[in-house]
């Protein structure tokens, strides 16, 4: 068991090492769609690359999700065959969002030996996710275009 200080130090070292291994600018919160963002997540069991749709208005959240969902075949066949799409995903806080993600199990942020595997996973999956997003960005952004 790690102390709070150790956990903070390990996380900081992890993200610095990742940035050094893959020094590029990721889209993340800069999708140019309010409340739609890409995220990296890692803990002591799994790593995930996420696209979270967190619109306060349920109708808007569902429209954005359905737009991505309408491109599911392209997403799965051309970019992320292991992607999971969930229209109604509840965060630990109880907040309802829509989430599209991929994950890698049996790794740990607390084990530096697994870091290169996590870094490679993050780079490969986020790059594929971003490429998919850039290809279909205009369609996803435009709420006037129906799915």
C-alpha positions as a Python dict, from the first residue, in 0.01 Angstrom:
ca = {
    (1, 'X'): (0, 0, 0),
    (2, 'X'): (133, 338, -97),
    (3, 'X'): (102, 657, 103),
    (4, 'X'): (-87, 947, -52),
    (5, 'X'): (245, 1123, -118),
    (6, 'X'): (388, 810, -287),
    (7, 'X'): (79, 777, -507),
    (8, 'X'): (104, 1142, -613),
    (9, 'X'): (477, 1103, -687),
    (10, 'X'): (421, 784, -891),
    (11, 'X'): (142, 946, -1096),
    (12, 'X'): (357, 1252, -1162),
    (13, 'X'): (653, 1035, -1269),
    (14, 'X'): (423, 826, -1491),
    (15, 'X'): (280, 1126, -1679),
    (16, 'X'): (624, 1288, -1717),
    (17, 'X'): (764, 961, -1856),
    (18, 'X'): (466, 930, -2094),
    (19, 'X'): (514, 1287, -2220),
    (20, 'X'): (883, 1213, -2278),
    (21, 'X'): (808, 885, -2458),
    (22, 'X'): (539, 1043, -2680),
    (23, 'X'): (604, 1418, -2698),
    (24, 'X'): (308, 1531, -2903),
    (25, 'X'): (0, 1742, -2849),
    (26, 'X'): (-315, 1537, -2800),
    (27, 'X'): (-667, 1669, -2869),
    (28, 'X'): (-803, 1579, -2524),
    (29, 'X'): (-1024, 1871, -2414),
    (30, 'X'): (-974, 2064, -2738),
    (31, 'X'): (-1238, 1887, -2950),
    (32, 'X'): (-1409, 2222, -3008),
    (33, 'X'): (-1731, 2059, -2885),
    (34, 'X'): (-1839, 2176, -2542),
    (35, 'X'): (-1842, 1890, -2288),
    (36, 'X'): (-1699, 1635, -2535),
    (37, 'X'): (-1344, 1531, -2453),
    (38, 'X'): (-1082, 1264, -2497),
    (39, 'X'): (-913, 1134, -2184),
    (40, 'X'): (-638, 901, -2072),
    (41, 'X'): (-705, 697, -1758),
    (42, 'X'): (-481, 456, -1569),
    (43, 'X'): (-495, 296, -1227),
    (44, 'X'): (-348, -15, -1066),
    (45, 'X'): (-558, -254, -1278),
    (46, 'X'): (-625, -100, -1619),
    (47, 'X'): (-552, 171, -1871),
    (48, 'X'): (-825, 335, -2079),
    (49, 'X'): (-855, 579, -2366),
    (50, 'X'): (-1192, 750, -2343),
    (51, 'X'): (-1423, 977, -2535),
    (52, 'X'): (-1660, 1124, -2279),
    (53, 'X'): (-1977, 1311, -2374),
    (54, 'X'): (-2080, 1504, -2065),
    (55, 'X'): (-2335, 1756, -2189),
    (56, 'X'): (-2559, 1895, -1919),
    (57, 'X'): (-2855, 1871, -2154),
    (58, 'X'): (-2946, 1503, -2195),
    (59, 'X'): (-3084, 1563, -2544),
    (60, 'X'): (-2754, 1708, -2666),
    (61, 'X'): (-2555, 1427, -2503),
    (62, 'X'): (-2769, 1165, -2675),
    (63, 'X'): (-2744, 1338, -3014),
    (64, 'X'): (-2364, 1347, -2998),
    (65, 'X'): (-2354, 986, -2885),
    (66, 'X'): (-2591, 875, -3162),
    (67, 'X'): (-2376, 1052, -3419),
    (68, 'X'): (-2072, 854, -3307),
    (69, 'X'): (-2284, 541, -3280),
    (70, 'X'): (-2403, 589, -3640),
    (71, 'X'): (-2034, 564, -3736),
    (72, 'X'): (-1981, 252, -3523),
    (73, 'X'): (-1901, 23, -3817),
    (74, 'X'): (-1630, 262, -3938),
    (75, 'X'): (-1497, 308, -3584),
    (76, 'X'): (-1476, -67, -3521),
    (77, 'X'): (-1361, -182, -3864),
    (78, 'X'): (-1114, 96, -3946),
    (79, 'X'): (-991, 234, -3616),
    (80, 'X'): (-1070, 64, -3285),
    (81, 'X'): (-1206, -291, -3319),
    (82, 'X'): (-1222, -327, -2941),
    (83, 'X'): (-1413, -3, -2872),
    (84, 'X'): (-1703, -12, -2629),
    (85, 'X'): (-1992, 231, -2678),
    (86, 'X'): (-2219, 306, -2385),
    (87, 'X'): (-2501, 557, -2419),
    (88, 'X'): (-2572, 568, -2045),
    (89, 'X'): (-2258, 543, -1835),
    (90, 'X'): (-2263, 642, -1469),
    (91, 'X'): (-1948, 790, -1321),
    (92, 'X'): (-1856, 705, -962),
    (93, 'X'): (-2004, 1044, -868),
    (94, 'X'): (-2341, 929, -1006),
    (95, 'X'): (-2326, 1166, -1302),
    (96, 'X'): (-2476, 1025, -1623),
    (97, 'X'): (-2260, 1059, -1935),
    (98, 'X'): (-2210, 878, -2264),
    (99, 'X'): (-1874, 706, -2310),
    (100, 'X'): (-1683, 538, -2589),
    (101, 'X'): (-1363, 369, -2479),
    (102, 'X'): (-1098, 102, -2514),
    (103, 'X'): (-908, -55, -2229),
    (104, 'X'): (-610, -267, -2147),
    (105, 'X'): (-627, -487, -1838),
    (106, 'X'): (-362, -639, -1613),
    (107, 'X'): (-129, -342, -1600),
    (108, 'X'): (-58, -100, -1317),
    (109, 'X'): (52, 258, -1282),
    (110, 'X'): (228, 140, -965),
    (111, 'X'): (449, -101, -1162),
    (112, 'X'): (699, 93, -1378),
    (113, 'X'): (773, -229, -1569),
    (114, 'X'): (425, -201, -1728),
    (115, 'X'): (464, 166, -1820),
    (116, 'X'): (606, 109, -2171),
    (117, 'X'): (310, -119, -2246),
    (118, 'X'): (69, 147, -2119),
    (119, 'X'): (247, 422, -2315),
    (120, 'X'): (227, 218, -2636),
    (121, 'X'): (-141, 143, -2571),
    (122, 'X'): (-218, 511, -2506),
    (123, 'X'): (-32, 622, -2818),
    (124, 'X'): (-183, 360, -3049),
    (125, 'X'): (-543, 391, -2929),
    (126, 'X'): (-556, 768, -2884),
    (127, 'X'): (-398, 820, -3225),
    (128, 'X'): (-661, 592, -3383),
    (129, 'X'): (-940, 768, -3189),
    (130, 'X'): (-816, 1112, -3296),
    (131, 'X'): (-786, 1004, -3659),
    (132, 'X'): (-1146, 877, -3649),
    (133, 'X'): (-1259, 1204, -3490),
    (134, 'X'): (-1075, 1421, -3745),
    (135, 'X'): (-1226, 1220, -4032),
    (136, 'X'): (-1581, 1274, -3905),
    (137, 'X'): (-1547, 1593, -3702),
    (138, 'X'): (-1778, 1809, -3916),
    (139, 'X'): (-2057, 1552, -3901),
    (140, 'X'): (-2020, 1492, -3527),
    (141, 'X'): (-2012, 1864, -3443),
    (142, 'X'): (-2311, 1970, -3653),
    (143, 'X'): (-2624, 1923, -3443),
    (144, 'X'): (-2837, 2018, -3742),
    (145, 'X'): (-2738, 1703, -3932),
    (146, 'X'): (-2951, 1414, -3813),
    (147, 'X'): (-2810, 1068, -3761),
}
